[in-house]
Amino acid sequence: MKLKKALLVVDVQNDFCLKGALAVPGGEKTVPNINKYIKIFSRNRLPIFATSDWHPKKTAHFKKYGGLWPVHCVQGTKGAQFHPELRLPKETVLLYKGMYPKSESYSAFQAEDENGINFLNLLKVLGIEEIFIAGLATDYCVKFSAYDAIKNGLKVKILTDAIKGVNLKPNDSKEAVKGMVKAGVKEITLNNMEP
Ligand code: VGL
């Protein structure tokens, strides 16, 4: 039987792209391939979810309040907007995470839609069994989302030609992919994508 699938586009926001406040090297280069995956899912009438990192001005996630990161993706700013070339269809389910000042919220499973319904519940309502993950960053939000998906019994594919990592340490993304694969995640690209 065919599994019911959904696409998850993680944090393709200006601040994670070229000249952004927390630019992921080559982050913007994921956009053309992500747009291709979006078209495939749209064409097959499969759900598309897109997360936004959506921080208040003051959060323990930021360096100046004890966290790891420069100020980025502050709610309502240009840096928090999607990359201008990302082509999300109007049916995309938009999810927001990082609103709670005391939690890191790297994972899409800590995100919620505009009505406060969390990602897992939305997946359950739609009967989704498998998610395909693209976006930023491989070694943080993509990784944590993939692990949470596996923990929740979903099948997971990462789209390796549509993700990029921060690489605070040079091998972080490679290690992240290795770890995900060990946990049961499959790697695919546009060449072997079948919706
Ligand atoms: C992310 C670092 C800090 C991500 C978010 O979206 O992967 N990375 N905040």
Residues whose N, C-alpha, C, O or C-beta is under 5 A from the ligand:
A	BS01	VGL	D11 W69 L136 A137 Y140 C141 V142
